Amino acid sequence: MEVIDVAWTRLFDPWPGDPWADFGRLRREMDDVFGRLVAAPRLGRGTPFPPVNLYETTDGYVLTAELPGLQPQDVDVSIEGNRVTLRGERKIAVPDDQQTSLHRRERQSGIFRRTLELPQQADPEKAQAVYRNGVLWLHIPKAPEAQPRRIAVQGS
């Protein structure tokens, strides 16, 4: 029976377990930090613009985006594969003369572009968009191959 000194074995194996586990954890933490920094465009500080809700129905997806102060022709919506992109420019007029003094500016203006990924393929040909009361409603049907199919079972 051979006795092995524990301190001697640690000399050859200084990292018990997986030595790459710490690198994996570091990578995940870095992805989280950078993901939060570039997750969505912002017109200024604060939340992404435009704020959106995306939910799934049995036949497709519904995306709502708050776009106050814009006109329907100021918003460009495109669908490519399972990605939806909203583009536009929000313009807020502020008097620019010597007699006007701006005390607070919380409403930001500028060009925006926001891309969201849908869980499954969509059918862009049948998508419909409606802009009402400052909210864009976009209904995107699922692609036929992504929709569930009922298969009839035949008797023998």
N, C-alpha and C positions, 0 to 999 in steps of 0.2 A: 504494500500500500504506500503510495507516494503522497507526501504532504506538500502542497503548493502554497507559498507565501502570498497572501492577498495583495500586499503592497507591490510585490514583484510583478503580478499580473496586471496591475493598473499602469505600470510603466509601459507596457505594450498596448494597452487599451485605455488611454486617458479619458475617452468619452464613452461611458457606458450607454448603451442604447444606440439610437440612430444619430450619427454626428451631423447629418444634414437637416434634422428636424428644426433646429434653430434658424437655419437659412430659410426654410419654408415658412416659418412663422414671421420672419422679418419681411419676406416677400409679400405675404398676405397683409401685413400691417402697412407696408408702403403702398400697395394697391388701394387699400382703404383710404389712406391719406390723399393720394393723388386723384382717386375716384371722386372724392368729395370736392376737390378743387376744380375739376373740369367736368363735373357731371352734367351741367346744363348752363347755357348762356345766361348772363345776368345783365340787365341794362345798367344797373348800379349795384350797390351793396344790397344784400338781402336775398330774397328768394329768387328762383329761376323765373324767367319771363318767356313766354306766358305761363302762368300756373295752369296745370291741366289735371284732369281726371280721365282715367282710361279703365273701362270695364268691359267684360266679356258677356255676351248673351249667347243663346243657343245657336244663332245663325251668324254671329259676327261680333264686331267690337264697336263700342261707342267711345269717342274721344270728345271731351268738352274742354275748351280753352277760353280763359278770360282775356278778352282783347278790347277793353273799354277805350272809346275814343277813336277807333279805327273804322274804316268803311270796308265793306266786303271786297272791293277791288284792291284794297291795300294789303290783302293777305293772300299768300300763295301756298297752296297745299299740294304736296306730291306724295305718291306712294310708290315705293320700289321694293318688290319682294315683300318682306315683312317689316319694312321701315316706313314710318310716316314722318314727313318733314313739314314743319310750319315755318314760313319765312315772311318777313315784312319789315316795315319801318314805322315806329311810333314817333310821331312828331307832336311836340307840345310847344305852342307858341308862348314865348315870354317877351314882353316888351323890352327892347334894347335901345334905350335912349338915356339921355343925361338926367331926366326928371323922374325916372322910375328906379326904385331901390328894392331889390329882391331880398326878403328877410328869411325865407325858408323855401327850399326846393327839395321836395320828397318824391315828386312824380318825375321819373326819368324818361328820357327820349333816346332813340337810337335804333339801329338795325338789329333785328333779332333773327335767330335761326335755331329751331329746336327740333331734334330728331328723337323719336321714340321707337322702340322695337316692340312689335307685336309678338305674342307667344307662338303664333302659327302663321302660315302664309295667308295673305288676304287676296281678295278679288278687286283690284283697283278699278276695273271697268264699271263696276256697279256701285262704287262708293258715292255717297251723297253728302253734301255740306250745306248747312244752313247757318246764317249769321243773324242772331236776333238778340236785341237788348245788350249788346256788348259781349255776347258769348257765342263762340263758334261751336256748332254741333256737327260732328262728323260721324256718319254711320258707315262702317267698312265691313261688308260681308266677308265671311271666311271663303277661302278658295274651295271649289268643289271637292278637291282631293283631301282637304282638311276637315270637311264636315263629316259627322258620323253618318254611316249608311246602314239602313236596315236591310238585312238579307233574309229572304224568305226561305224557309226550310221545306224541301220537297220530300214527300213520302216515297218509299220504294215500291 
